[in-house]
Amino acid sequence: MSLPLAAWVLVGAAVAVGFGLSWLWRWYRVRRARKVLRTAVTSLGVDHLVDVLVPDGMGDGYHVDFLLLTVHGIIVIDMREAQGNIFGGDQMAEWTVMDGPRRFTFVNPQNGLYDRVAAVRAISGDAPVEGRVVFTRDSRFPKGLPKWTLVIDSLRTEFPGLEAEQEADTISHYRGAWERLKAAVSPSPMAHMR
């Protein structure tokens, strides 16, 4: 028994609508998760820049995921999304991610962080500049965290705020450096946190 043409058209339309809704739901979930992640990071500072190129002094630039103006000075955040157990150390050239049967390596992100922090210091002058490689909640470090590395949930503990009155006074000391930095950076073509 064969179906009439109209039935096949309806089946095809239903499949297309189902596929479209599925794709739209996945897109929405990724966008929502990205927004939550961005808010978790940017809420630490009184001002922030996202996905910018910081000049390196030689005519090129470094992509920076987040720059934050905080009571601690300027913070450079290199955001990493990796799911599973991460094995890495200060002296290791590559770090390994193991998630069940999946295994892959990536270049130690600390060296790139040092370069980004140095570029920001060169522009900002006298303001303190710190940097952190921050991993998402799905990342675990069973052998311990390498230097300058955090999981996002410990970011606020690492950089606590002050009382509003103290915060305003402290931030005013760094405002000139922050304005110089804002004037020097440009939007990054590698944007992925927007």
SVG drawing of the C-alpha trace seen along z (x, -y; Angstrom):
<svg xmlns="http://www.w3.org/2000/svg" viewBox="-3 -59 62 61">
<polyline fill="none" stroke="black" stroke-width="0.4" points="0.0,0.0 1.5,-3.3 0.8,-6.7 -0.6,-9.5 1.6,-12.4 -0.1,-14.7 0.8,-12.4 4.4,-12.3 4.5,-16.1 3.0,-16.3 5.6,-13.7 8.4,-15.7 7.1,-19.0 6.8,-17.4 10.4,-16.2 11.6,-19.6 9.8,-21.4 11.1,-18.9 14.7,-19.3 14.3,-23.1 12.9,-23.1 15.7,-20.8 18.3,-23.1 16.7,-26.2 16.6,-24.6 20.3,-23.7 21.2,-27.2 19.2,-28.7 20.8,-26.5 24.3,-27.3 23.5,-31.0 22.0,-31.0 25.0,-29.1 27.4,-31.5 25.4,-34.5 25.5,-32.9 29.3,-32.3 29.9,-35.9 27.8,-37.3 29.7,-35.2 33.0,-36.7 32.0,-40.3 30.2,-40.7 33.5,-40.7 34.5,-44.1 33.0,-47.6 33.8,-47.7 34.9,-45.1 35.9,-44.5 35.1,-41.3 36.9,-39.7 39.4,-42.4 42.8,-42.6 45.5,-44.1 48.4,-45.6 51.7,-43.7 53.9,-46.7 55.2,-45.1 52.2,-45.9 50.2,-42.8 47.9,-42.0 46.8,-39.3 43.3,-38.1 41.9,-38.5 38.6,-37.0 38.0,-39.3 39.6,-42.4 38.1,-43.5 38.6,-46.6 38.3,-45.6 39.5,-46.7 42.5,-44.5 43.5,-46.4 43.1,-45.0 42.5,-41.3 43.1,-39.4 40.9,-36.3 41.7,-33.6 38.6,-31.5 38.8,-27.8 36.0,-25.4 37.0,-21.8 34.9,-18.9 36.6,-16.2 39.7,-15.6 42.6,-18.0 46.2,-17.1 48.6,-20.0 51.4,-21.7 53.5,-24.8 56.4,-23.1 54.4,-20.9 54.4,-22.0 51.0,-20.4 48.0,-19.7 45.8,-16.7 42.0,-16.4 40.4,-13.0 36.7,-12.6 35.7,-9.0 37.0,-7.6 37.9,-11.0 41.5,-12.3 43.1,-15.3 46.0,-17.7 46.3,-21.5 49.3,-23.9 49.9,-25.0 47.9,-28.2 50.1,-29.9 52.7,-31.1 50.0,-32.9 48.6,-34.4 52.0,-35.8 52.2,-37.5 48.7,-39.0 49.4,-40.2 52.7,-41.8 50.9,-43.6 48.2,-44.9 50.9,-46.1 52.8,-47.9 49.6,-49.9 48.1,-50.4 51.3,-51.6 51.1,-51.8 47.9,-49.8 48.3,-46.3 47.6,-43.7 46.9,-40.0 45.9,-37.2 44.1,-33.9 43.3,-30.9 39.7,-30.1 38.0,-26.8 34.3,-26.1 32.5,-24.0 32.8,-20.8 36.6,-20.9 38.2,-18.9 41.9,-19.0 42.4,-15.7 46.2,-16.4 45.6,-20.0 45.4,-23.3 48.5,-24.7 49.7,-28.3 47.3,-31.1 44.6,-28.5 41.1,-28.5 37.7,-26.9 35.0,-29.5 33.3,-28.9 36.5,-30.0 36.9,-33.2 34.9,-35.3 36.9,-33.8 40.2,-34.7 39.1,-38.3 36.6,-39.3 35.1,-42.8 35.1,-45.5 32.5,-47.6 30.9,-50.1 32.7,-53.1 36.1,-51.5 35.5,-50.1 34.8,-53.5 38.0,-55.0 40.2,-52.1 38.8,-52.0 39.5,-55.7 43.2,-55.0 43.1,-52.7 40.7,-54.7 43.3,-56.4 45.1,-53.1 41.8,-51.6 40.9,-54.4 44.3,-54.1 43.7,-50.4 40.2,-50.9 41.5,-53.4 44.3,-51.0 42.3,-47.8 40.2,-46.9 37.5,-44.3 38.9,-40.8 38.0,-38.9 38.3,-35.7 35.4,-36.7 33.7,-33.8 32.4,-35.2 29.9,-37.7"/>
</svg>
